[in-house]
């Protein structure tokens, strides 16, 4: 008897570098959920304090900032209590940097899994960005607790209606981290020493973002003949953090819709470019990883 065989799944390289099969990603939603759970469970598995590290890390960081930047350097915080000011920037930056660090190692850290079974490779960085929301939510809860304590004491910090942009700001941070992450992951697959350079750049990037100092501090200042205030705005993370600070604390001034639009367009272009390089790399990364 002649029986015709039909394949249920055909694996073939993508014809277009920018192609993202959203239907395929949706079919693998169960695997995506498993990756999210895996990231959450294994992050602090076999640790003494477990999820408490989500709270301990920002607390210790804020204390260090208060001693070094607030005490020794004497950097002003726009009349906002130092713990509240530092914590507002730390929560947002930690989410961005953690997503960036983990997604930038996608190919190398998952090479054993990628070499054995097929599934859409974009699921792993997407799961990383999603699972980190738990840590971000806990740290944001810590910020709210500190905020309420200072509000009861009559702190000058106050909410503005720009806080309604918070969900959009989180999406922008996630998009920027994902775009940079998959781009760097694609490059470090072949050139491992770029990972060292990337770690160094991220460390410097934090100080180029107004986290431990208000953006108003650099207004009118020049460096190498360039306006520092304008240069700081070109950092795509700066408009996101400053908008959150202004919305949550009412400190400083709104950075402007044009700069928020700049960050959003930057994110979209970065994601598109990152997907192009990611799709190109995943075709042959097992030969070089």
C-alpha positions, 0 to 999 in steps of 0.5 A: 500500500502506498501511503503518503506522508505529510510533515506537521512541522517543516523547519527552514531558514527565514527568507527575510531577515526582518521576518518575525513569525508571531503565529509561531511565537504564539504556538510556543507560548507554553514553552515561553511560560516555562522559560519565565518560570525557570528564570524566576525559580533558578535565579535564587535557587539554593540561596539562603535569603532567596527572594529577599535579595530583590529587596536587599540589593537596592537597599544596599545600593541606595545606602552606598549612594547616600554615603558616596554621592550624597555625603562625600560628594555632596550632590544635591537631589532636587530637595527630594530625600536622598533614599527616595531620589536614589531608589526611584532611579535605581529601580528603573535602572536595575530592571533595564540593566538586568534585562540587558545583561541577561539577553546579551548572553542569549546564544552562549548561555543557551547553546546546549539547548539550541543545539538539541531542539528547535523552537523560536529563539526569540522566546528566550530573550522575551522570557528574560524580559518578562521574568525580570518584571517580578524583581522589578515589581518587588523593588517598585513595591519597596519604593512605594513603601518608602514613598508613603513613609516620607509622604506621612512625614510631609515630604515635598515629593508629590505625584504628577499626572505624568505618572500615568505614563508609567506602563509606557515607560516600562515597555520602552525600557524593556524594548531598549534592553531587548534590542540592545541585548539581542544585538550584543548577543549576536555579536558576542557569539563569534567575538567573545571579548566583546562581552568584556567590553560590553560589561565595561560600557554598561558600568559607564552607561549608568553614570551617563544616566541621571540616577545618582544626580538630577539632570538639572545638575549638568544644565549649562555645563560644557565638556570638550566644547559640547553641551552636557545637557544635550548629550545626556538627552541623547541617551535613550534611557534618560528621557524614560527615567526623567519622566518617571522621576518627574511623574513620581516625585514632581522634582525637576522639570518634564523633559519634553514630549520630543525627547520621549518620542526620540526614545520611542523611535530609537527603541523601534529602530533598535528592535528592528535592527536587532531582529535583523542581526539576530535572525542572521546569526541564529542560522549559523551560530552553532558553528561558532559558539 
